[in-house]
Structures are given as C-alpha cells and as structure tokens.
Amino acid sequence: MTPLGWLALVLVAVGVVGAVLPLLPGGLLSAAGVLLYWHSTGYAEPSVVLVAALVAVGLLTTVVDYFGGAIAARAGGASVLTTAAAVLVGLVLLFVAGPLGFILGLAATVFAVEFAQHADAEAGFRVALYSTVGVLASTVVQVILTSAVLVALVVVILV
C-alpha cells in the first residue's frame, strides 16, 4: 500500500475517534479517507458503487452528528429556543469542561429553560432526559457508522 493509502486509512480511523470527540468531524474524515484511498489506487479500488455508499454513510454520520441531539430535544418537546440555548451553553462548556461539560450543560439548560417557560419540573426533567439521551444515542450511531466505514475499507485493502 502506498503512503497515500496509509494516510487514507489513518483518516478513516481518526473518523471513528471523531465520532466520539466533539468538534472533530468523524463522518467527514471517514468520507475523505475513503476518497483519498480511492484516489491512491488510481480509482481502481473500491468500486464506484462502494465508494458512493461509504461516502454516503460518512455524510449521514455528519447529519447525525450535527442534528441528532436537536432532533431528540424536539422529539422530547423542547422548543426551538430551548434547543438553541442548550446547544450554545453546551458548546461553551465543551471548551471549559470537555465532553462532560457539553452533556451536563445541555441537560441543565434544557431543564432550566423548560422549567422557566412552563413551571413544570417533571416536564423539564423529561425534556432534558430526552435531549441528553438523544446526544448520547447520536454518538453511538456515529461510532457504529464510522466503524462500518473503517471495516469496509480494511476489507477492501485486505482482499
């Protein structure tokens, strides 16, 4: 395998790590790695269909990354204002306290804003729980998808 092929494989592997670490675009790194590997083989391996499928999985992972938590929050009953405030606070706390800060900031903000709007602690807790579980579930989905891209690429390389 060429050095460019190795770099492509590293990109896809870092994509799996990026599925867990915030602000590291795992899906985009995986898609870029697949395209780089395809380029490194002179567009001979893998097939166009498999490249398209793997890039589509990478893009789907990106959609899940950016919208999974917000979709879960909305499904749980959070308003657009609540969702926007939670994402903003979560991102600020991400830089202060890392991924745990993001998750705790998101949950606390959703609860606080929903409680302030409706004066219902039970409903605020339910919406905060949906949001938090949604963020965590989207991370699990991202890991599964980027891992599938990595496994597929390794199989192509080995076969």
C-alpha positions in Angstrom: 0.0 0.0 0.0 1.3 3.5 -0.8 1.9 6.2 1.8 -1.2 7.9 0.5 -3.2 4.7 1.1 -1.9 4.6 4.7 -2.8 8.2 5.2 -6.3 7.4 3.9 -6.6 4.5 6.4 -5.5 6.8 9.2 -8.1 9.4 8.2 -10.8 6.8 8.4 -9.6 5.5 11.8 -9.4 9.1 13.1 -13.0 9.4 11.8 -14.1 6.7 14.3 -12.4 8.7 17.1 -14.0 11.9 15.8 -17.4 10.2 16.2 -16.8 10.4 20.0 -14.9 13.6 20.3 -16.9 16.8 19.8 -15.8 19.2 17.2 -13.9 16.5 15.3 -16.0 15.7 12.2 -15.9 11.9 12.2 -18.1 11.4 9.3 -16.4 13.9 7.1 -12.9 12.4 8.0 -14.2 9.0 7.1 -15.6 10.1 3.8 -12.3 12.0 3.0 -10.3 8.9 3.9 -12.4 6.7 1.5 -12.0 9.2 -1.3 -8.3 9.5 -0.6 -7.8 5.7 -0.7 -9.8 5.5 -3.9 -7.5 8.2 -5.4 -4.4 6.4 -4.2 -5.4 3.3 -6.1 -5.9 5.2 -9.3 -9.7 4.9 -8.8 -9.4 1.1 -9.2 -10.4 0.1 -5.7 -13.0 0.0 -4.3 -15.8 0.1 -6.9 -17.6 3.3 -7.7 -20.7 1.9 -6.0 -18.9 1.1 -2.8 -17.2 4.4 -2.7 -20.5 6.2 -3.2 -22.1 4.0 -0.4 -19.2 4.7 2.0 -19.2 8.4 1.3 -23.0 8.5 1.8 -22.5 6.7 5.2 -19.9 9.4 6.1 -22.3 12.2 5.2 -25.2 10.5 7.1 -22.9 10.4 10.1 -22.3 14.1 9.8 -26.0 14.8 9.7 -26.5 12.6 12.8 -23.6 14.5 14.4 -25.0 18.0 13.8 -28.7 17.3 14.2 -29.2 14.2 16.3 -29.3 16.0 19.7 -31.6 18.8 18.4 -33.9 16.2 16.8 -34.1 14.3 20.1 -34.7 17.5 22.1 -37.5 18.5 19.7 -39.0 15.0 19.9 -39.0 15.3 23.7 -40.9 18.5 23.5 -38.2 21.2 23.7 -38.9 24.4 22.0 -36.6 25.9 19.3 -35.5 28.5 21.9 -34.6 25.8 24.4 -32.7 23.7 21.8 -30.7 26.7 20.6 -29.9 27.9 24.1 -28.9 24.3 25.2 -26.6 23.9 22.2 -25.0 27.3 22.8 -24.4 26.6 26.5 -23.2 23.1 25.7 -20.6 24.4 23.2 -19.3 27.0 25.7 -19.0 24.4 28.4 -17.3 22.0 25.9 -14.3 24.3 25.8 -14.4 24.8 29.6 -15.0 21.2 30.8 -14.8 19.0 27.7 -17.4 16.5 26.5 -18.9 16.0 30.0 -19.4 19.8 30.2 -21.2 19.7 26.9 -23.6 17.0 28.1 -24.2 18.5 31.5 -24.6 22.0 30.1 -27.1 20.7 27.5 -29.2 18.8 30.1 -29.1 21.7 32.7 -30.0 24.3 30.1 -32.9 22.3 28.7 -34.3 21.7 32.2 -33.8 25.4 33.2 -35.4 26.9 30.1 -38.3 24.5 30.0 -38.9 24.9 33.7 -38.8 28.7 33.3 -41.3 28.6 30.5 -43.7 26.1 31.9 -43.1 26.0 35.7 -43.3 22.2 35.5 -40.2 20.4 36.9 -41.4 17.0 35.7 -41.8 18.1 32.1 -38.5 20.0 32.3 -36.7 16.8 33.5 -38.4 14.7 30.8 -37.3 17.0 28.0 -33.8 17.3 29.5 -33.6 13.5 29.7 -34.8 13.1 26.0 -32.1 15.7 24.9 -29.3 14.0 26.9 -30.2 10.5 25.7 -30.5 11.8 22.2 -27.0 13.3 22.2 -25.6 10.1 23.7 -27.5 7.9 21.2 -26.3 10.0 18.3 -22.7 9.4 19.4 -23.3 5.7 19.5 -24.8 5.8 16.0 -21.9 7.8 14.8 -19.4 5.3 16.2 -21.3 2.4 14.5 -21.4 4.2 11.2 -17.8 5.3 11.1 -16.6 1.9 12.3 -18.6 0.3 9.5 -16.7 2.5 7.0 -13.4 1.6 8.6 -14.2 -2.2 8.5 -15.3 -1.9 4.9 -12.1 -0.1 3.9 -9.9 -2.6 5.7 -11.7 -5.5 4.0 -11.1 -3.8 0.6 -7.4 -3.4 1.4 -7.0 -7.0 2.6 -8.9 -8.7 -0.2 
